[in-house]
Amino acid sequence: MIPYGKQNISNLDIEEVVEVLKGDWLSTGPAIETLEKDLEGFTGGTPTVAVSSGTAALHSAYKAAGIQPGDEVITPSNTFIATQAAAAMCGAKIVFADILMDTGNIDPVQIETKINSRTAAVVAVDYAGHPADLTEIRQICDKNKILFIEDASHSLGSVYYGQPVGRIADLTTFSFFPTKNITTGEGGAVASRNEEFLKKVKIFSRQGLIRNTQDFLLEADGPWHQEVHEFGVNYRLTDFQAALGSSQLKRLGDFKIRRQEMHNLYCSRLKELELIRLPITKGNVSPFWHLFSVLVPEKSRLDLYNYLRNLEVNVQVNYFPAHLHPVFKNQIDYPLENTINFYKRQISLPLYIGLTDDEIHQISDLILGFYL
């Protein structure tokens, strides 16, 4: 069986985790700070706060941004629903914008049509690892004085016009789920060059606890004193998870190279199939390919999916459009033509470290045989 994605754990990863398990700290220890510092090497020096999942990262980022009831947040629908759920749980109304068919990313032109006096933030999702049109979105947000949040769950290690993902948006979130670019089992992080945002992320994700004496509102009874000014949640990452993340980051460059090689091999094998739309790279962008996403004819997508699955090639569909989930049934109908078209044609082929060239040839041969 060939999965569509999976983690890659080395002996060094295991050794680093075991070393922490032998130590004194399983949580709130030094490995967390080490991971956060290590991540700066891939965010262009942008400081980060590690949290327990990609969803936790999004929730913490929205809270730090001050998203509240009455606010509107513009997002694409072509994403896992955590992008919207975390904002909705802050009380925001989700406003969906359509996508570009070439990358599956949010359309900057669509963003501008959705902005009004209640718009608090625009969220771009770097679909499949290819960064959204970050410069254009940055300019739109600056012009309208609204926040720019980048859901980079797919794109740690990607570079956009010379800038690493993590440097351009006001807040950038990452996911370290097993199928992602690196893994900590579960885990994530928030990056921001705004010190106040990052401080709020850290406090919210650590149950709202304030330990800095300069921020106290009450007179301390002793050195144990701590306060809660606003409620937070427990989104802490463990130290052994952090150790795994730091170890994985040492191979991120190699992971990126190998994923690009696999991407190129798929493209070279499938380029003769004109009815399949292969992923592209736009402009001066260096993606870290998280998915190998192709668009096939709508009428054959289900048959191809079942054909490959029956042959133990576990392809996937990414994603069921967020705006179609029943949780949004009471919202206005969004005519997201590109989003629907993309979804009805999309299928993800296996892509992970450990997938061999022979297996890519095998998968490609099966697809060619299906269509030719």
C-alpha positions as CSV (number, residue, x, y, z in Angstrom):
1,M,0.0,0.0,0.0
2,I,1.3,3.4,-1.0
3,P,-0.1,6.2,1.3
4,Y,-0.7,9.7,0.0
5,G,1.5,11.1,2.8
6,K,3.4,10.0,5.9
7,Q,6.1,11.1,8.4
8,N,9.8,10.3,8.0
9,I,11.5,9.5,11.3
10,S,15.3,9.0,11.4
11,N,17.4,7.3,14.1
12,L,18.7,10.8,15.0
13,D,15.1,11.9,15.6
14,I,14.5,9.0,17.9
15,E,17.8,9.7,19.8
16,E,16.9,13.3,20.3
17,V,13.4,12.4,21.7
18,V,14.8,9.7,24.0
19,E,17.4,12.2,25.3
20,V,14.6,14.5,26.4
21,L,12.6,11.6,27.9
22,K,15.6,10.8,30.0
23,G,15.9,14.4,31.3
24,D,14.0,16.5,33.8
25,W,11.6,18.3,31.5
26,L,8.7,16.8,29.6
27,S,6.8,20.1,29.2
28,T,7.5,23.8,29.5
29,G,11.3,23.1,29.4
30,P,14.3,24.2,27.3
31,A,13.5,22.1,24.2
32,I,10.5,24.4,23.5
33,E,12.8,27.5,23.3
34,T,15.3,25.6,21.2
35,L,12.6,24.7,18.7
36,E,11.3,28.3,18.5
37,K,14.8,29.5,17.9
38,D,15.5,26.8,15.3
39,L,12.4,27.8,13.4
40,E,13.7,31.3,13.0
41,G,16.3,29.9,10.6
42,F,13.5,29.1,8.2
43,T,11.3,32.2,8.8
44,G,13.9,34.8,7.9
45,G,14.6,35.5,11.5
46,T,11.0,36.0,12.4
47,P,10.4,35.0,16.1
48,T,8.0,32.1,16.7
49,V,5.9,30.6,19.5
50,A,5.4,26.8,19.4
51,V,1.9,25.4,20.1
52,S,0.2,22.0,20.2
53,S,-1.3,21.9,16.6
54,G,-1.8,23.9,13.5
55,T,-5.4,24.6,14.6
56,A,-4.0,25.9,17.9
57,A,-1.6,28.1,15.9
58,L,-4.6,29.6,14.0
59,H,-6.7,30.1,17.1
60,S,-3.8,31.8,18.9
61,A,-3.1,34.0,16.0
62,Y,-6.7,35.1,15.7
63,K,-6.9,35.9,19.4
64,A,-3.6,37.8,19.2
65,A,-5.0,39.8,16.3
66,G,-8.0,40.8,18.4
67,I,-10.5,39.0,16.2
68,Q,-13.9,39.3,18.0
69,P,-17.7,39.2,17.4
70,G,-18.7,41.7,14.7
71,D,-15.4,41.3,12.7
72,E,-15.3,39.8,9.3
73,V,-12.4,37.6,8.2
74,I,-11.8,36.9,4.5
75,T,-10.5,33.4,3.6
76,P,-10.5,31.0,0.7
77,S,-12.8,28.0,0.9
78,N,-10.1,25.7,-0.6
79,T,-8.6,24.6,2.7
80,F,-9.1,22.4,5.7
81,I,-11.8,23.9,7.8
82,A,-9.5,24.8,10.7
83,T,-8.7,27.9,8.9
84,Q,-12.3,29.1,9.3
85,A,-13.2,27.3,12.6
86,A,-10.5,29.0,14.6
87,A,-11.7,32.5,13.5
88,A,-15.4,31.6,13.9
89,M,-14.7,30.5,17.5
90,C,-13.4,34.0,18.2
91,G,-16.8,35.3,17.0
92,A,-15.9,36.3,13.5
93,K,-18.1,36.1,10.4
94,I,-16.3,34.2,7.7
95,V,-16.4,35.8,4.3
96,F,-15.3,33.5,1.5
97,A,-13.3,34.6,-1.5
98,D,-12.7,32.6,-4.7
99,I,-9.4,31.1,-5.8
100,L,-7.0,31.1,-8.8
101,M,-7.3,27.9,-10.8
102,D,-3.5,27.7,-11.4
103,T,-2.4,27.5,-7.8
104,G,-5.6,26.9,-5.8
105,N,-4.7,30.0,-3.8
106,I,-6.9,32.9,-2.9
107,D,-7.5,35.5,-5.7
108,P,-6.3,39.0,-4.7
109,V,-8.9,40.6,-7.0
110,Q,-11.6,38.7,-5.1
111,I,-10.3,39.9,-1.8
112,E,-10.7,43.5,-2.7
113,T,-14.4,42.9,-3.6
114,K,-15.1,41.5,-0.2
115,I,-13.5,44.2,2.0
116,N,-15.8,46.5,4.0
117,S,-15.8,48.5,7.2
118,R,-16.1,45.3,9.3
119,T,-13.2,43.5,7.7
120,A,-10.6,42.8,10.3
121,A,-8.2,40.4,8.5
122,V,-7.4,38.6,5.3
123,V,-6.2,35.0,5.6
124,A,-4.2,33.5,2.7
125,V,-3.6,29.7,2.6
126,D,-0.5,28.5,0.8
127,Y,-2.2,25.6,-0.9
128,A,0.0,22.5,-1.5
129,G,3.0,24.4,-0.4
130,H,3.0,27.1,-3.1
131,P,2.8,30.5,-1.5
132,A,-0.2,32.7,-2.3
133,D,0.3,36.1,-4.0
134,L,1.8,37.5,-0.8
135,T,3.0,40.8,-2.1
136,E,-0.3,41.7,-3.7
137,I,-2.2,40.7,-0.6
138,R,0.2,42.6,1.6
139,Q,-0.4,45.7,-0.4
140,I,-4.2,45.3,-0.3
141,C,-4.2,44.8,3.5
142,D,-1.9,47.8,4.0
143,K,-4.0,50.0,1.8
144,N,-7.2,49.1,3.7
145,K,-5.5,49.0,7.1
146,I,-6.4,45.4,7.9
147,L,-4.4,42.5,9.2
148,F,-2.8,39.9,7.0
149,I,-2.6,36.4,8.4
150,E,-0.9,33.6,6.4
151,D,-2.0,30.0,7.0
152,A,1.3,28.3,6.1
153,S,0.4,24.9,7.3
154,H,1.7,23.5,3.9
155,S,4.6,25.9,3.2
156,L,7.3,25.9,5.9
157,G,10.5,26.2,3.9
158,S,8.9,27.9,0.9
159,V,10.4,31.1,-0.4
160,Y,8.5,34.0,-2.0
161,Y,10.5,36.4,-4.1
162,G,13.5,35.9,-1.9
163,Q,11.7,36.1,1.4
164,P,11.0,33.0,3.5
165,V,7.4,32.3,4.4
166,G,6.9,33.8,7.8
167,R,8.4,37.3,7.0
168,I,5.6,38.9,5.0
169,A,2.3,38.5,6.8
170,D,1.5,40.1,10.2
171,L,1.0,36.6,11.6
172,T,2.0,33.3,10.0
173,T,0.9,29.9,11.3
174,F,2.5,26.5,10.7
175,S,1.4,22.9,11.3
176,F,3.6,20.0,12.2
177,F,1.1,17.2,11.7
178,P,2.7,13.8,10.5
179,T,2.1,14.5,6.8
180,K,3.4,18.0,6.9
181,N,6.9,19.3,5.9
182,I,8.3,18.4,9.3
183,T,6.4,16.7,12.2
184,T,6.3,16.8,15.9
185,G,3.4,14.3,15.9
186,E,0.9,17.0,16.6
187,G,2.1,20.6,16.8
188,G,2.4,24.0,15.2
189,A,3.8,27.5,15.6
190,V,3.0,31.1,15.1
191,A,5.5,33.5,13.6
192,S,5.3,37.3,13.8
193,R,7.7,40.3,13.8
194,N,5.2,42.2,15.9
195,E,6.4,41.7,19.5
196,E,2.9,42.5,21.0
197,F,1.2,39.9,18.8
198,L,3.7,37.2,19.7
199,K,3.4,38.1,23.4
200,K,-0.4,37.7,23.2
201,V,0.0,34.4,21.3
202,K,2.2,33.0,24.1
203,I,0.0,34.2,26.9
204,F,-3.2,32.9,25.3
205,S,-1.7,29.5,24.5
206,R,-0.3,29.1,28.0
207,Q,-3.8,29.4,29.7
208,G,-3.6,33.2,29.9
209,L,-1.1,33.1,32.7
210,I,1.0,36.2,33.2
211,R,4.3,35.8,35.1
212,N,6.1,39.0,34.2
213,T,6.1,41.2,37.4
214,Q,6.0,44.3,35.2
215,D,2.6,43.3,33.8
216,F,0.9,42.4,37.2
217,L,-2.3,44.3,38.1
218,L,-2.2,43.0,41.7
219,E,0.4,43.2,44.4
220,A,2.3,39.9,44.5
221,D,2.2,37.8,47.6
222,G,5.4,36.1,46.8
223,P,7.6,34.8,43.9
224,W,4.9,32.2,43.1
225,H,2.5,34.9,42.1
226,Q,0.9,34.8,38.7
227,E,-2.2,36.4,37.1
228,V,-4.8,35.8,34.4
229,H,-6.2,39.0,32.8
230,E,-7.9,37.3,29.9
231,F,-8.8,33.6,29.6
232,G,-6.5,31.4,27.6
233,V,-6.2,27.7,26.8
234,N,-3.6,25.0,27.2
235,Y,-2.0,24.8,23.7
236,R,1.5,23.8,25.1
237,L,3.7,21.6,23.1
238,T,5.7,19.0,25.0
239,D,9.5,19.1,25.2
240,F,9.9,15.7,23.5
241,Q,7.7,16.8,20.6
242,A,9.8,20.0,20.4
243,A,13.0,17.8,20.3
244,L,11.6,15.9,17.4
245,G,10.8,19.1,15.6
246,S,14.3,20.5,16.1
247,S,15.8,17.3,14.8
248,Q,13.5,17.3,11.8
249,L,14.4,20.9,10.9
250,K,18.0,19.7,10.4
251,R,16.7,17.8,7.3
252,L,14.2,20.3,6.1
253,G,16.5,21.4,3.2
254,D,17.0,17.9,2.1
255,F,13.3,17.2,2.4
256,K,12.6,20.2,0.2
257,I,15.1,19.0,-2.5
258,R,13.6,15.5,-2.5
259,R,10.0,16.7,-2.8
260,Q,11.0,18.9,-5.7
261,E,12.6,15.9,-7.4
262,M,9.5,13.9,-6.9
263,H,7.3,16.8,-8.2
264,N,9.5,17.0,-11.3
265,L,9.4,13.3,-12.0
266,Y,5.6,13.3,-11.7
267,C,5.4,16.2,-14.1
268,S,7.7,14.6,-16.6
269,R,5.8,11.4,-16.6
270,L,2.3,12.9,-16.8
271,K,2.9,16.0,-19.0
272,E,1.7,14.1,-22.2
273,L,-1.8,13.9,-20.7
274,E,-3.3,17.1,-21.8
275,L,-6.6,16.5,-20.0
276,I,-4.7,16.6,-16.6
277,R,-3.7,20.0,-15.2
278,L,-0.4,19.7,-13.4
279,P,0.8,22.1,-10.6
280,I,2.8,25.1,-11.7
281,T,5.3,27.4,-10.0
282,K,4.6,31.1,-10.4
283,G,7.3,33.8,-10.8
284,N,10.2,33.9,-8.4
285,V,8.8,31.4,-6.0
286,S,10.5,28.3,-4.5
287,P,7.7,26.1,-3.1
288,F,8.1,23.4,-0.5
289,W,5.7,20.9,-2.1
290,H,3.5,19.5,0.5
291,L,1.0,18.0,-2.0
292,F,1.2,16.9,-5.6
293,S,-2.2,18.2,-6.6
294,V,-3.6,17.6,-10.1
295,L,-6.8,18.5,-11.8
296,V,-8.5,15.7,-13.8
297,P,-11.7,15.7,-15.8
298,E,-14.7,15.9,-13.4
299,K,-16.5,13.0,-14.9
300,S,-13.6,10.6,-14.3
301,R,-12.3,11.8,-10.9
302,L,-14.3,9.3,-8.8
303,D,-13.5,6.4,-11.1
304,L,-9.8,7.3,-11.1
305,Y,-9.8,7.7,-7.3
306,N,-11.5,4.2,-6.8
307,Y,-9.2,2.6,-9.5
308,L,-6.0,3.8,-7.7
309,R,-7.3,3.0,-4.2
310,N,-8.3,-0.5,-5.3
311,L,-4.7,-0.9,-6.4
312,E,-3.5,0.2,-3.0
313,V,-2.4,3.7,-4.2
314,N,-4.0,5.9,-1.5
315,V,-4.7,9.1,-3.4
316,Q,-6.6,11.8,-1.6
317,V,-8.9,14.8,-2.3
318,N,-7.8,18.1,-0.8
319,Y,-10.2,19.6,0.2
320,F,-14.0,19.5,0.5
321,P,-14.8,23.3,0.2
322,A,-15.1,24.8,3.6
323,H,-18.2,26.9,2.7
324,L,-20.1,23.8,1.8
325,H,-19.9,22.3,5.3
326,P,-23.3,22.2,7.1
327,V,-21.9,24.5,9.8
328,F,-22.1,27.4,7.3
329,K,-25.6,26.5,6.1
330,N,-27.1,29.8,7.4
331,Q,-24.6,32.0,5.7
332,I,-25.2,33.6,2.3
333,D,-24.6,31.6,-0.8
334,Y,-21.1,32.3,-2.2
335,P,-20.8,31.8,-5.9
336,L,-17.2,30.5,-5.7
337,E,-17.0,29.2,-9.3
338,N,-13.3,28.4,-9.3
339,T,-13.4,26.8,-5.9
340,I,-16.2,24.4,-6.9
341,N,-14.5,23.6,-10.3
342,F,-11.2,23.0,-8.6
343,Y,-12.7,20.7,-6.0
344,K,-14.7,18.6,-8.5
345,R,-11.4,18.0,-10.5
346,Q,-8.8,17.8,-7.7
347,I,-6.9,14.7,-6.6
348,S,-3.6,14.4,-4.7
349,L,-1.1,11.8,-5.7
350,P,1.2,10.3,-3.0
351,L,4.1,12.6,-2.0
352,Y,6.3,12.0,1.0
353,I,9.9,11.4,1.9
354,G,10.4,7.7,1.4
355,L,8.4,7.5,-1.8
356,T,10.7,6.0,-4.4
357,D,11.2,6.9,-8.0
358,D,10.0,3.4,-9.0
359,E,6.8,4.0,-7.1
360,I,6.3,7.3,-8.8
361,H,6.8,5.5,-12.2
362,Q,4.3,2.8,-11.1
363,I,1.7,5.4,-10.1
364,S,2.2,7.4,-13.3
365,D,1.9,4.3,-15.4
366,L,-1.4,3.4,-13.7
367,I,-2.8,6.9,-14.5
368,L,-1.5,6.8,-18.0
369,G,-3.1,3.4,-18.5
370,F,-6.3,4.7,-17.1
371,Y,-6.6,7.5,-19.5
372,L,-4.8,6.3,-22.7
